[in-house]
Amino acid sequence: MKSKFKISLILIILLSIINQQGFTQNIIKGKVTDKTTSEAMPFADVYIPEHNKGTLTNEKGEFILTNLHRGEFKIRFSYVGYKTVIKTVFAENTETILNVEMETAVLQAEEVVISGGTYSTQHENAIKIELIKSKEIASAGTPTFIEALAGMPGIDMIAKGTGVAKPVIRGLSGTNILMLNNGVKMENFQFSENHPFIIDEFGIDRIEIIKGPASLLYGSDAVGGVINVIKEKPAPTGKILGDYNMQYHSNTQGVVSNLGIKGSSESIFWGLRGGIKSHTDYRAGNDDYVPNTRFNEYSFKANVGINKSFGLFRLYYDYNQPKLGMCVGNAVPLITENGRENKFWYQDLTNHIISTGNTLFFRKYKVDLNASYQMNNRKLQTDENMPFFEMVDMDMNTFSYEVKTYLPSTANSEYIVGLQGADKTNRNNEAPNHILPDADVSDFSIFGLAQYTFFEKLKTQAGIRYDIRSISTEAETNKEAVNADYGNISASLGATYKVNKNILLRTNFASAYRTPNIAELTQNGMHGARYEQGNSDLKSQRSYEADLSAHFHSKYLMVDVSGFYNSINDYIFIAPTDDTIAGGDIIYRYSQTNAEIYGGELAVDVLPFKWLNFKTSCAYLIGKQDDGNYLPFIPQNKLRFEIKFQKQKISFLNNFFFKIGGLYAAKHNNPAMFETETDNYFLLNAGTGADIKCANQTISLSVQANNLLNETYTDHLSTLKGMGCYNIGRNISINLKIPFGLK
């Protein structure tokens, strides 16, 4: 571990010595106007993602940004009812003039994304990155934001009720999917479908999703894709802003409350946010409540940062404490009423993350220095009738670090080299039931990424990475010690070709890997309702995926079509065997096989009139083993549609909308060996909302009704299916947001 820090330190020192050329403070200023009328646009949002800094235009549409580094960066201009404008600026002098014209509302073409390794637009990136914004999550009307993500083609979720939900990307889930909290890899016992990521949807700007292998940038666990939760922007310079959010969910009598405040000066920005969630057991379409699906959560977030021309320095703290009821056989007879309090059989989780993200700007170099420390505790609380050995109490502490150097680039090229590492410890406390043994995991990697643009239309990206992972576990009564080292190479090659201003073609070939996790190597005992047994001989899982997509965009029509083929060597899965334990329970054992997952997605967005928007999307997926058996947790093929009526102003209502949509899930008749077929179902949804201005105060109010017809159905990925429990019935949610400002 010391040697890794030495490498990081040497790299930083060398770059510092090379670039001792002084710093120049740059200023960018200009004016934002309406392209049609040439009138000034006051209070337009001007934001530089790379500096995590922004401002608002004044009454004359003018803006000024100071303390900026010399070099290339992107500036985003946005305004309600107008198309977002992204400008690339190369600041050479101390002052740059930038005037921008904005067009009235059309379909949004692209945004600035950061999950592809550099700050780039969605069209520039060789890796396809999907976006869902915080406002879309809030208006989705779902108890968890993972369910809101599942509305995107190719994204689904494994759920144990409304509180426990895990994402599925193109048929892969668990430790095949990597969740990032603002770039920090989440580490909170992801080995089971019943263990959700501990993160909430408040205080975020958007969520970026990579569908497909991303081990090149993020290492093991990114073989299926990446979900990066990006924190909210700081307040505009010179402002103190806040917001209060309230939600009510009729089905679960769920109450959600969240309050945040943030401020920025010329050089310093800060933010505070806290919230609570409380839901009772949900009711299915037949009006039966599903016992012990209740959940409660407390959260708190804080951040502070300094923004200078020579660097950006940020410190974050995130705290989440969810209590998630478990609908399992032992709990059902104990739940005699639909309540809110967690009493029996629930996961008592606590997660702390302290992270720092820093960027140093040199003349032609840029260096990112990031580090985090996570403290995660997982307790399983059962009931007084169960023997003590059924309880679980584990601590997982993870320290991770990253150094990325952006080498001198030109208008056509970008180069990145970097190293990443992590040290993770798992320790069992007083409870003697050890689902996982005491263990230590150490990661270290180096990587390089190059991007080059040919004749302004063809942008290519290539990279290579080498990882080392060491796993060491303690021997226990029924678990042998494991001491294993895994070395892996990841690589990718992609290209984006801009046929013309409306058509974009993208292809990507990637090789990624996943090492077996501690549970897969060592488990030997009851876990939930089944006996699970690990396999210390498991090898790394290797994935080879080819993606091809086409994007058409005009002022009133957007079409995305994509196809992929993923060949997986040594796919790790758990399945029932012919063996049983003394009590008669079947042993579920981890094993490996070669497999393939292939399919495609289609999304269409049409704006025939300024007041009418029509969206539809569908996803098709097949997952098979080499022997012809189907893979587990492959979602149903689904078709979604939405018709949205929108008006910028109706009487006292601003940004009014009314929408109606639906989801059709086809019958799943290709179950894995321990699954059963699932019938098709159709859900109808509707929603409305607007911004209401009272005096000088704006209130955003929306109402969403999901499963409007109160359909009684079961989704194929519901882990409650085996208990005969249906999915959630009709849920009417009210979402209220009150933004405010302080002088």
N, C-alpha and C positions, 0 to 999 in steps of 0.2 A: 504494500500500500504506500509506503514511503517513497518507493521508486516512482510511482505514478505521480505523486505530487512534485517530485523533482523534475520530471519531464515537463509537467505543466508550467512550473516556475521558470525553467530554462527557456521554454518557448516564449513566455511573456517578456522575460528580460531581454532576450535577443531582439524581439520586435521593438521593444522600447528603445534599445540602443540604436538600432538601424534608423529609427524614425524620430530621433531627437532634432526635429526641424522647426519646432514651434507650432503654435496653433493660431489659426485665423478665425475670428468670429464672423460668420456670414449672416446676412439679413436678406429675407425674401419678403417682398411686399407687392401689392397689386390691387386689382379691383375685379369684382365679380358682377357680371351683368346678365340680363336676360337676352338670349340670342335673337329672339324675335323682336322685342320692343326696344332693346338697348338700354333699358332702365336698370338702375342699380338694384342689387339684391341684398338688402340688409339682413343680418343675422344668419347668413349662410355659414355652414360648418366647414372649417379648413383644418385638415389634420395630416400630420406626418407620422405614419406608423413607426418608422425606424427610430424616431426621436420620442415616440410616445407623447406627442405634444401637439396641441391645437389651439385654435382661437375661433372667434366669430367675427364676421364682417360688421363694420359699423353702419350707421344710418345711410352712408354714402356708398355702401358696398365695398369699402376698402378694408384691407387686412395687412398686418405686419407680423412676421415671425422672426425672432432673434435667437442668438445662442445656437446657431446651426453649424455643423461641421462642413469642411470643404469636401466636395465629392458628389457622387450621384445618389439621389434618393427620390422617392415618389411622394406626391402630395395628392390627397383626396379631397374633392370638393363635393359637398352634398347639401341638399335642400329638399324639404318635403314637397312632393309633386313634380320634382325635376330628376332627370337622369344624372346619376353620379358621374363625375368627371375625374379621371386620374391623369395627372401630369408627371412626367419624369423630368427632373431638373438636375443639371450638373453645375454646382455652385463653384465657380473659380474665383470670382471677385468678392469683395466684401458686401456688395449689394446686388441683388438680382430682382428685376421687375418681371412680374408674371400676371398678366391679365387673362381672365377666364370668362368664356361665354357658356351659359347653361341652357339646355333645351328642356321644354316642358315634359311632363310625365310620359314615359314610354316604358317598355319592358326593360328592366335592368339587365345590362349585358354582362358585367363582371365587377369584381371587387379586388382589392389588394389582399393577398393571402401570404401567410408566413410559414405554413407547415411544409412547404416544398423545399426548404433549405435556404431560400433567399426571399427578400421582399419583392414580390412580383404580382402581376395581375393573373387572374385565372386563365386567360387566354395565352399568356406568355409561358406559363408553366408546362413542362413536358409531362408532369404527373397531373392527372385530373383531380381537382379538389372541389368538393361540394361545400356549400355554405347554408347554414340556417341561422337566422338572426334571432336575437333575444325576444324581439317583439312577436315573431312567429311562434316561438315556444310558448310565450305567455298566452297567446290567443288560441293555442291548440286545445285547451281545456282538459288536459290530462294530469293525473295526480303526480306523475314523475316526468322529467324531461327526456328520459330514455324513450318513453312511449311517443313523445313528440318527434324524436329523430326517426322513429320507425315509419313515419309517413313518407320518407324519401325512398325512391326505388333502389333496391339492393340492400336496404337497411331493414332489419327486423329486430325482435327482442324475444329472449327467453324469460318468461315471467312466472313467479310464484305468488300470484295475487297482484295487488296494485303497488305494494311497497318494495318488492324485490324484483328488479328487472335488469337484465344484462343484454348488451347490444349483440347483434349478429350481423356481420358484414359478408355478403355473398356466401352464406352457408358456414362461415367460420365464427367461432365464439370462444369464450373463456380466455385462456392465456394465448390464444391465437390473435387476440385483439388487444391493442394497446390504447389506454386512455391517458391523455395528458391533461394536467391542470396547468394551463398557461405555459406549456412546454415541459412541465415536470411529470415524469412517468409515475402514475399512481401505483402504489404497492399496498394492497390491502386484501391478501388472501384470495386471489382470483382463480384458484384451482377448481372451484365448484360452480355449477350454474345457480346455486342458491346464495352466492356471495356477491352482492352488487358493488359497483364502484361507489366510494363514499365521496360524493360531490353533489352540489345542488346548482340550480339554474340561475340564482340571483347574483348580481354583480358581474355579469358577463356581457360582452359585446356580441359575440357570435360563436358558433361552433363550426370548425373546419373538419371535413371528413375525407380521408384518403381511402378509396376502395381498392384493395389489392396490396401486394407485398410492399412494405416500406422499411425492411430491415436495413437498407443502406444508410438511412438517416437515423434510425431509432433502435436498431439492434433486435435481439430476440424478442418475441412476443408481438412483433409487428408483421408477422407473416400473413395475416388476413386483412390488416388495415389499421388505420389510426384515427382516433377521435380526439381532436385538440380543442379544449374549452378555453377560449381566449377571454381574458378579463376585460372589463369595461374600460373605456378611455378615461384619462384624467379629465377634470373639468377644464374648460377653456381658460387660458391665461387671464388672471385677474378676477376669476369667478369662484364663488362657493355655491355648489348646487347639491340638491338632495332629491330623494324620491321615497314615497311610501307606497308599498304594494300590498294589496289584500286580495285573497282568493277564497271563494267558497265553492265546495263541490257537494251537490245535493245527494249523490249516491252514498258517499262515505261520511256525510256531514263534516267534510274536511274543511278545516280552517287553516289558512296560510297567511302569515303576516311577516313583512320584511321591510326594514328601514335602512336607508343608506345616505351618506353625506360625503362629499368630496370637494377639494379645493385645490387651486393652483396659483402660484405666483410666477414671476418670470423664470425662476430657477428651481422651485420646490413644488412638489405635488403630493397629495396625501388622500386617504380615503378610509372610511369606517363603514361597516355594514353588519347587521345582525338580523336573525329571523327565527321563526318557529313554524313547525308544521304539526298538525294533529289530525288523524283520520281514524274513523271507526272501521269495523269490518265491512267490506263492500257487499252489495247485493247483486245477484245475477238477474238475468232477464225474467226468471220465474219468481222473483221477489224473495227467494231464499238468501239469507246472508251466509257468506262463506266464512266459517269460524276462524278466528285468530289471524285474519289478514290485516288487522289494524297496524298502524305505525305512527311514530312520533319522532320529531327531530329538532335539535337546536343547532344553530350555526352562527359563526362570527368570523368576519374577515377584516383585515387591516392592511394598509400598505402606505409606504412613504418612498419618495424618490427625489433625486437631484438631477437636473438636466443642464448640462454645460456644453459648450462648443467642443470640448475635448472628450466628453463622455456622458453616458447615461447610467445612473446607478439606482437600482430599485430593490426594495426589501418588502416581502409579502409574508403574511401569516394567515393561515386558514384553519378553522376549527369546525368540525362536524361531529355531532353525537346523535346518530339515529338509533332508535329501538324498533326492530322489525319483527312483527309477529310471524310465527311459522305455522302454517296450516299443515300439521302432520297428524298421523293417527293417534298418537298419545295425547295430543292437545285437544282434539275434537270433543271428547266427553267432558272436559273441564270447562269448556266455554258454554255457559248457560244463557248468555244474553249478548246482544250486539253492543259492545262497549268500546271505550277509547283507551283505557289504561292497559299497559302491558303487564300481565301478571304471570302467565305461564308460557313456556316454550317460545322464547324470543331471542333474537340476536341483539346483544347490547354492545354497540360498537362505538369506538372513540378514535378520531383521527386528527392529528396535528401535522401541519406542513409549514415549515419555515423555509423560504426560498429567496434567493437573490439572483437577479438578472442584471448583468452589467455589460455595457458596450463601450469600448475605448476607440476613439476616432483618431487615426493618424492621417497623414496627408493622402497616402494612397492605400493605406491598410485600414482594416477594421477588425477588432478582436472582441468576440463575445466570451465572457467569463460567467458561467452560471453554476450554481450549486444549490442543493436542497437537503433538508433533513426531515424525514417523516417518522412519526411515532404513531403506531397503529396498535390498538388493543381490541381483541375480539373475544367476547364472552358469550357462551350459550347458556342461557338461564332456562332450566327445565321446570320441575315442580317438586314439592316436598315428598311426593310418593315415589320418586325415582331414586335409585341408588346414586351415591355421590359421584361414581365414576362416569355418569352420563354428562356431567358438566364440563365445559371447556373454558380455558382462560389462557390466551396466547398473546404475546407481544411481538410485533415485527417492527424493527427499526431499520431505516434505510438512509444511508448517506450517498448522494450521487453528485457528480460534477461533470462539467463539460467545458472545453476550450475550443472555440472555432475561430480560425483566422481567414479573413476574406482578403485574398491576395490582390495586387493591383489589377484592375480590369479596364476594359475599353468599352466603347459603345456596343461591341459585338461579343464580348467575352466576359465570363465571370468564373473565378476559381476559388474553391474552399477546401481547406484541410483542417482536420480537427481530431480531437481525442475525447473519449467519453469513458466514464467509469462509475462503478457503484459497489458499495459494500452493504450487504443485508444480513441481519441476524434475526432468527426466530427463536423465541424462548417461551417455555411453558411455565406458568406460575403455579399457584396452589392446587388448582383442580387437576386430579391425576389422569383424566382422560386426555391423552395426547393424540389428537387427530394427525398432527405433524410432529416429528421429533425436533429437539433442539438442533438448529442447523445454521450454517454460515454459507453465504453465497457471495462470490466476488466476481465482478465483471470489469473488463478493460478492453477498449477498442480504439482503432485508428481508422480514419476514412478520408477519402478525397472525392470531390465532386467538381465537374467542369461543365460549363454551359457555353455554347457558341452559336451565334446566329449567322446563317449564310443568306446572302442576297435579300435581307430584310424580311423574308417570308418563312424561312426554315430555321427553327430554333431547336437545337439538339442538346441533350443532357446525358452525361455518362458518369458513372462513379463506381468505386470499389471500396470494400470495407473488410477488415479482419477483426474478429472478436475472440476473446478468451474468456471462458466462464469456468469457475471452480466451485464445486458443491461439496460440502462436508457436513455429514449429519452424525449425531450421537446414536450409539446402539441402545436399544431398549429391549424389554422383555420379548416382545413379538416383532421387533424391527431390527434388521441388521444395519450396521453402520454403512454409509455410502461415502466414498471419497472418489470423485470423478472430475476430470477436466475435459472440457469441450472446446475445440477450436473450429471456427467456421468462417467462410468467406461469403460475402454477399456482393452482388453486382447488379447494375441496372443500366439500360440504354433506352432512351426515349427521344421522341421528336414531335414537334408541333409544326404543322405546315399551314400557313394562312393562304388559302386558295385565292380569296379576294376579301373584301371588307365584310362579307356576310358568312363565308364558309370557312370552317377550321377543321382540320384533320389531326388526330393525335394517335400515336402508337407508343407502346412501352413494353419492354421485355425485362423481367426482373427475376432474379434468383434470391430467395430468402430462406431463412431457417428458423427453427424454434427448438431450444433444448428442452428435454423433459423437466418438469418442475418437481419440487420436493414431494408433493402428494403422489404423483405418478410413479416416482421411484421407491417410495417407502411405505405408503399407507398399508395398514393391515388391521382392520377393525370396522366397527359399525360407524357409519357416517350418514346421519339422517335416518332414513328408513331402510337402508341396505348395507350389506357388508362389502367393503371395498378393499381390494388388494393391489398393491403396487408391483412394479417390475423393475428391479435394479439394472436389468440388461437393456433397457430402452436406449435407443440411439437418437441423435438429433433428427428432427423432422425437417425435410428439405422440400421447398416449393419452387416450381418453375411456372411462371405465369406470363401469358401474352395478352395484351389488351389492345383493342382497336376501337376508336370512337370518332364520331363526326358531329360537328356542332354547326347549326345554321341559325343565324340571328339577323333579323331585320327589325324595323321600327315596331312592327306589330305581330311578329311571329318568332318564336324560338323553338327549335327542335334539337334534342340531344338523343343520340342513339349510340349504344356501346355494346360490345360483346367481349367475352373473355374466356380463356381456357386455362385452368390451373391444374397442373400435374403435381401431385404430392407424393414424395417418396417417404416411407416409414411414418405414415400418418398415425398419430397417437390417439387412441380412443378407449373407452371403457365399455365392456359388454358383459352380459351374464354368461356363466359357464355351467357345466354339468356338475360342478362341485358344490357342496354345501358345508356349513359349519355344524357343530354339534346340535345347535338349536333348530336346525332345519332350514335356516336362511340360505338363499342362493348366494354364491360368491360372485361378485362383479370384479373382473380383473382387467387391468390396463394391458393393452397389447398394441401391435403395430401392423400396418398393411400399406400397400401402395393404393392410392386413390386418385380420383379426378373429380373436379367440380367445374362445371361450365354453364354458361347462360348468357343472358343479356338484359339490358334495361332500355326503356324508351320513355322520354319525357317531352311533352308538348305544352307550350304556353302561348295562348293566342289572345290578342287584344284587338278585336274587330272594331270596337268603339272605345272612346276614352273612358266610358263609364261601365264597360263590361269586360271581364277577364275570364277566360276559360283555361283550365289546366287539367291535364290527364297524364298518368304515368302507369307503367306496368313493368313487372319483373318476372323473369323466367329463370329457373334454376334447377339443375340436376346434380346430385352428388352420389358417386358410386365408389365402391371398393373394387379392387382388381378381380375379385371372385364373383362380381355381379351383384353382391348385396349392396343395399343403399346405406348411405351415411346417416348417423343420427343428427337431430336438430337441424334438418334442412327445412326451411319455411315453406308454407304454401305459396304457390304462384298467385300474385295479387294484382288487381287492377284498381286504380284510384282515379277519381275525377272531382273537380270542384268548379262551380260557376259562382263568380263573385261580381256583385254590383257595387260600384264605388262612385262617390261624388266628393269633390274637394270641399264643397260647402252646401249644406241644406239648412236654411234658416239659422238656428244657433248651433248647429252641429257641424264640426269640421272633420274632414277625413272620414266621412261616413262610409260604412260598408255593410253589405248583407251577403252572406255566402251560403251555399248549399252544396253538399258533396257526399260522396259515398265510397265505400270500399267493398270490392267483391274478392273473396278468397276462394280459389278453386279447390276442389276436393283433393286431398293429399292421399294418393293411393300407392305411394312408394315408400312405406315406412321402413325404418331400420329394424334389425332383428328383435329389439326389445321395445319397439313402438307399435302402435296400432294405426289403422287408417283414420283420417279425420274428414268429416263432411264439409262441404262448402258452406259459406255463409255470406250474408250481405248486411252491411251496416250503413245507415243513413245518418248524416250529420248536418247541422246547420248552425250559423252563428251571425251575430251582428255586433257593431261597435262604432264608436265615434269619439272624437275629442270635444269636450264641452268647456267653454270658457265662461267662468263666473267672475265678473270684475276683472282682476288681473291674474286670476288663477286658472290654469288649464287642468282639466281632469280627463283622463283616458278611461273609458268604460267599455267593456266588451262582455257579451254573453255567448257561450258556446254550448250547444247540446250535442253530445256524442251518443251514438246508438239510439237515435231518436225514436225508433219503433220498438225499443226494448227487446231486441232479438235475444233469444236464448241460444247461445252458441259456445263452441270450444275451439280455441286456436290450437294448431298443431304443436306450437312451442310452449304451451302452458304446462308447467310441471305439476299442476293440480288436476290434469286430465285423468290420471290414474286413480284419483280419489273420487271421480265422478262429479267434480265441481266445474261449473260453467264460468265463463269470463264475465266481466262486469257488465251490468245492464245499463239502462239509460242514466246518463250523468249530465246534469245541467250545471255548468260552472260560471261563476261571475268573477271577472277580473277587473280590479280597480287599481289605477296607478295615479298618484298625485305627485307630480314633479314640483319642486319649489327651489327658490334661489334666495341666498342671503347676501346682503351688501357687505 
